[in-house]
Amino acid sequence: METLENAARSHDPSGGGQIIPAGPCDVTSKEDLEKLVKEISSKEKYINLLITNAGISGPKASPTSTNATELKSDLFASESPSQWSSVFNTNVSSVYFTSLAFLPLLQAATTSSPSSPPPQQPTNPNTPNAPQRPSTFGPRSPSIIVISSMSGLMRHSQGHFSYNAAKGATVHLSKLMSAEFEKAAIRVNSIAPGYFPSEMTGEAGSQAGAGVKVGAGEEQKQSDKSDDRNKTDLPAEKIKEKGHVPAERAGSDEEMAMAVLFLARNTYVNGEVVAVDGGVLNQVPGR
């Protein structure tokens, strides 16, 4: 909660509204999810967008040996079924149950009106069929954005089989939900980020473009070295060292926001997985 409360204090939405911390909530608990939905329902009649962003990196085990006995020993001894279960519970199951919990609030947006009335559109004889802003949000306007990872789209294990396998499951889960929730007029898309600064992927810093969670890199370690605005830094030098990132730098807040805004606003898009990875998947086998 401290991180959420700090974000609410340090970020002031310029377009109106406010950031309201909610929780705490363990997204792997159905009881906690029900409590969270009840808390938000007491403040809002509907929501337009749900972003499922929880994730853990899990155990690391690098398959480096060409000897099958050594390969088995390296991997078998480094991970356990319980660790895999924990990764899948957080990275996959929680996405599903969080999405289910919020379906009624999302669907409520389809018949709700924006808080401010639509502005009067000037008449232009050259564009007689120009679309007007609707008085209600309408069908397909609410959506879920599942944060997966480029790691779920590549064949390279990156030294953490459980994380990449879980993210692959998250990618497919978003496709399943997009088809099944279509009947409720709720869209589901996924963003598969590459290397973004986070407490899992980098050291703290004050770089302006830092701060989006969900990196997918080999160096996913938990760290508490965020600055006072919950920002972290992932220097370009570290990205260049990897040798498979054409952009030669980490992604920025703005680049993640562009992907979110596109999927949130374009009601004609459903079931897509958008990789925002600086070109990594052009270099590493995948898809």
C-alpha positions as CSV (number, residue, x, y, z in Angstrom):
1,M,0.0,0.0,0.0
2,E,2.9,2.3,0.7
3,T,3.9,2.3,-3.0
4,L,0.3,3.0,-4.1
5,E,-0.1,5.8,-1.6
6,N,3.2,7.4,-2.6
7,A,2.2,7.2,-6.3
8,A,-1.1,8.9,-5.5
9,R,0.8,11.7,-3.7
10,S,3.5,12.2,-6.3
11,H,1.4,12.0,-9.5
12,D,-1.3,14.6,-10.2
13,P,-3.5,13.7,-13.2
14,S,-3.4,16.8,-15.5
15,G,-6.6,15.8,-17.2
16,G,-8.7,15.7,-14.1
17,G,-9.8,12.9,-11.8
18,Q,-7.5,11.4,-9.1
19,I,-5.5,8.4,-8.2
20,I,-7.2,6.4,-5.5
21,P,-5.1,3.7,-3.8
22,A,-7.1,0.5,-3.2
23,G,-6.3,-2.6,-1.2
24,P,-4.2,-4.2,0.0
25,C,-5.1,-7.2,-2.1
26,D,-3.5,-10.5,-2.7
27,V,-4.4,-11.2,-6.3
28,T,-4.0,-14.9,-5.7
29,S,-6.8,-14.9,-3.2
30,K,-10.4,-14.9,-4.4
31,E,-11.6,-13.5,-1.1
32,D,-9.2,-10.5,-1.4
33,L,-10.3,-9.9,-5.0
34,E,-14.0,-9.9,-3.9
35,K,-13.1,-7.3,-1.2
36,L,-11.2,-5.2,-3.7
37,V,-14.2,-5.2,-6.1
38,K,-16.5,-4.3,-3.3
39,E,-14.2,-1.4,-2.2
40,I,-14.0,0.0,-5.7
41,S,-17.8,-0.5,-6.3
42,S,-18.5,1.7,-3.3
43,K,-16.6,4.5,-5.0
44,E,-17.4,3.9,-8.7
45,K,-20.3,2.6,-10.7
46,Y,-18.2,1.2,-13.4
47,I,-14.6,0.9,-14.7
48,N,-13.4,1.3,-18.3
49,L,-10.1,-0.4,-18.1
50,L,-8.5,-3.2,-16.0
51,I,-4.8,-3.8,-16.3
52,T,-3.5,-7.1,-14.9
53,N,0.1,-6.5,-14.1
54,A,1.1,-8.7,-11.1
55,G,4.1,-10.9,-11.7
56,I,7.1,-12.7,-10.1
57,S,10.3,-13.9,-11.8
58,G,10.7,-17.3,-10.1
59,P,13.7,-19.5,-9.8
60,K,16.6,-19.3,-12.3
61,A,18.4,-22.3,-13.8
62,S,20.6,-21.9,-16.9
63,P,20.7,-24.9,-19.4
64,T,24.4,-24.4,-20.4
65,S,25.8,-28.0,-20.6
66,T,25.8,-30.1,-23.7
67,N,26.0,-33.3,-21.5
68,A,22.5,-34.6,-20.8
69,T,23.4,-35.8,-17.3
70,E,24.9,-32.5,-16.3
71,L,22.0,-30.6,-18.0
72,K,19.5,-32.7,-15.9
73,S,21.4,-32.1,-12.8
74,D,21.7,-28.3,-13.3
75,L,18.0,-27.9,-13.9
76,F,16.5,-30.6,-11.7
77,A,18.4,-29.4,-8.6
78,S,17.7,-25.7,-9.2
79,E,13.9,-25.7,-9.3
80,S,11.0,-27.4,-7.6
81,P,7.4,-28.0,-8.5
82,S,6.2,-25.8,-5.7
83,Q,8.3,-22.9,-7.1
84,W,6.7,-23.4,-10.5
85,S,3.3,-23.5,-8.9
86,S,4.0,-20.2,-7.2
87,V,5.0,-18.5,-10.5
88,F,2.0,-19.8,-12.3
89,N,-0.3,-18.9,-9.5
90,T,0.8,-15.3,-9.6
91,N,1.5,-14.8,-13.3
92,V,-1.4,-16.8,-14.8
93,S,-4.1,-17.8,-12.3
94,S,-4.3,-14.3,-10.7
95,V,-4.8,-12.8,-14.2
96,Y,-7.8,-15.0,-14.8
97,F,-9.5,-14.6,-11.5
98,T,-8.8,-10.8,-11.3
99,S,-10.4,-10.5,-14.7
100,L,-13.4,-12.5,-13.7
101,A,-13.9,-10.5,-10.5
102,F,-14.1,-7.2,-12.4
103,L,-16.3,-8.3,-15.3
104,P,-19.5,-6.8,-13.8
105,L,-17.9,-3.4,-13.2
106,L,-16.4,-3.5,-16.8
107,Q,-19.7,-4.4,-18.4
108,A,-21.4,-1.6,-16.5
109,A,-19.4,0.8,-18.5
110,T,-21.1,-0.2,-21.7
111,T,-24.3,1.5,-20.7
112,S,-22.8,4.4,-18.6
113,S,-22.3,8.0,-19.7
114,P,-19.0,9.8,-19.5
115,S,-18.7,12.1,-16.4
116,S,-18.6,15.1,-18.7
117,P,-21.0,15.7,-21.6
118,P,-19.8,15.3,-25.2
119,P,-18.6,18.6,-26.7
120,Q,-20.6,20.1,-29.5
121,Q,-19.0,19.2,-32.8
122,P,-18.7,21.9,-35.5
123,T,-20.5,21.1,-38.7
124,N,-18.1,20.6,-41.5
125,P,-19.7,20.1,-45.0
126,N,-16.5,18.4,-46.2
127,T,-16.8,15.6,-43.6
128,P,-20.6,14.9,-43.3
129,N,-20.0,11.4,-42.0
130,A,-17.4,12.2,-39.3
131,P,-18.0,10.2,-36.2
132,Q,-19.4,12.0,-33.2
133,R,-18.4,11.4,-29.6
134,P,-21.2,9.1,-28.2
135,S,-23.2,10.1,-25.2
136,T,-22.4,6.7,-23.6
137,F,-19.3,4.6,-23.7
138,G,-21.1,1.8,-25.6
139,P,-20.4,-1.9,-26.3
140,R,-16.7,-3.0,-26.6
141,S,-15.5,0.2,-24.9
142,P,-14.4,-1.5,-21.7
143,S,-11.4,-3.7,-21.9
144,I,-8.8,-5.7,-20.1
145,I,-5.1,-5.3,-20.9
146,V,-3.0,-8.3,-19.8
147,I,0.6,-7.5,-19.2
148,S,2.5,-10.6,-20.4
149,S,6.1,-10.4,-21.7
150,M,8.2,-10.9,-24.7
151,S,9.6,-13.9,-22.7
152,G,6.2,-15.6,-23.4
153,L,6.7,-15.3,-27.1
154,M,10.3,-16.5,-27.5
155,R,12.0,-19.9,-27.6
156,H,15.0,-18.8,-25.5
157,S,14.4,-19.8,-21.8
158,Q,16.6,-16.8,-20.6
159,G,17.6,-19.1,-17.7
160,H,14.1,-19.1,-16.1
161,F,11.9,-21.8,-17.6
162,S,9.0,-21.3,-15.2
163,Y,8.7,-17.5,-15.8
164,N,8.8,-17.9,-19.6
165,A,6.4,-20.8,-19.6
166,A,4.0,-18.9,-17.3
167,K,4.2,-15.8,-19.6
168,G,3.5,-18.0,-22.6
169,A,0.4,-19.2,-20.7
170,T,-0.6,-15.6,-19.9
171,V,-0.4,-14.8,-23.6
172,H,-2.7,-17.6,-24.5
173,L,-5.0,-16.9,-21.6
174,S,-5.5,-13.4,-23.0
175,K,-6.5,-14.8,-26.3
176,L,-9.0,-17.2,-24.7
177,M,-10.6,-14.5,-22.6
178,S,-10.8,-12.2,-25.7
179,A,-12.9,-14.7,-27.5
180,E,-15.1,-15.8,-24.5
181,F,-15.7,-12.3,-23.1
182,E,-16.7,-10.9,-26.5
183,K,-20.2,-12.1,-25.7
184,A,-20.2,-9.6,-22.8
185,A,-18.9,-6.8,-25.0
186,I,-15.6,-6.7,-23.1
187,R,-12.4,-6.7,-25.1
188,V,-9.1,-8.4,-24.0
189,N,-5.7,-7.6,-25.4
190,S,-2.2,-8.1,-24.2
191,I,1.0,-6.1,-24.1
192,A,4.2,-8.1,-24.2
193,P,7.0,-5.8,-22.9
194,G,10.7,-6.1,-23.4
195,Y,13.2,-4.5,-21.1
196,F,11.6,-1.8,-19.0
197,P,13.0,-0.3,-15.8
198,S,11.4,-1.9,-12.7
199,E,12.3,-3.1,-9.3
200,M,12.8,-6.5,-10.8
201,T,15.1,-5.4,-13.6
202,G,17.3,-2.5,-12.6
203,E,18.9,-0.2,-10.1
204,A,17.2,2.9,-8.7
205,G,17.7,6.1,-10.6
206,S,16.2,9.4,-11.7
207,Q,16.1,8.8,-15.4
208,A,12.9,10.5,-16.7
209,G,11.9,7.5,-18.8
210,A,12.0,4.9,-16.0
211,G,9.3,3.4,-13.9
212,V,7.2,0.8,-15.8
213,K,6.9,-2.5,-14.1
214,V,7.3,-5.7,-16.0
215,G,10.7,-6.2,-17.5
216,A,11.4,-9.6,-19.1
217,G,15.2,-9.7,-18.8
218,E,17.7,-12.2,-17.5
219,E,18.5,-10.0,-14.5
220,Q,15.1,-10.1,-12.8
221,K,15.9,-9.7,-9.1
222,Q,13.7,-8.2,-6.4
223,S,15.1,-4.8,-5.3
224,D,13.7,-2.1,-3.1
225,K,15.9,0.6,-4.6
226,S,13.2,2.9,-6.1
227,D,13.5,6.6,-5.8
228,D,10.9,8.7,-4.0
229,R,8.6,8.6,-7.0
230,N,8.8,4.8,-7.3
231,K,11.1,5.1,-10.3
232,T,14.0,2.9,-11.2
233,D,16.7,3.0,-13.8
234,L,17.9,0.5,-16.4
235,P,21.0,2.1,-18.1
236,A,21.4,1.8,-21.8
237,E,24.8,0.2,-21.3
238,K,23.2,-2.8,-19.6
239,I,20.8,-3.2,-22.5
240,K,23.6,-2.9,-25.2
241,E,25.5,-5.6,-23.4
242,K,22.8,-8.1,-24.1
243,G,23.5,-7.8,-27.8
244,H,19.9,-8.6,-29.0
245,V,18.1,-5.3,-28.5
246,P,18.1,-3.2,-31.7
247,A,16.9,-0.1,-29.9
248,E,20.0,-0.4,-27.6
249,R,18.1,0.9,-24.6
250,A,15.2,0.2,-22.2
251,G,11.7,1.2,-22.9
252,S,10.2,4.4,-21.4
253,D,7.0,5.3,-19.5
254,E,5.7,7.1,-22.6
255,E,6.3,4.2,-24.9
256,M,4.3,1.9,-22.6
257,A,1.6,4.5,-22.2
258,M,1.2,4.7,-26.0
259,A,0.5,1.0,-26.2
260,V,-2.0,1.2,-23.3
261,L,-3.8,4.1,-24.8
262,F,-4.0,2.5,-28.2
263,L,-5.5,-0.7,-26.8
264,A,-7.8,1.1,-24.4
265,R,-9.2,3.5,-26.9
266,N,-9.5,1.5,-30.1
267,T,-12.7,-0.5,-29.7
268,Y,-12.0,-2.3,-33.0
269,V,-9.1,-4.2,-31.5
270,N,-9.6,-7.4,-29.6
271,G,-7.5,-10.5,-29.0
272,E,-4.2,-8.9,-30.0
273,V,-0.8,-9.3,-28.4
274,V,1.4,-6.2,-28.9
275,A,5.1,-6.6,-28.3
276,V,6.8,-3.4,-27.1
277,D,10.3,-4.8,-27.0
278,G,12.7,-2.6,-28.9
279,G,12.9,-5.1,-31.7
280,V,14.1,-8.1,-29.6
281,L,11.7,-10.6,-31.2
282,N,13.3,-9.8,-34.5
283,Q,16.6,-11.1,-33.1
284,V,15.6,-13.9,-30.8
285,P,13.6,-16.8,-32.2
286,G,10.0,-16.7,-31.1
287,R,6.3,-16.0,-31.9
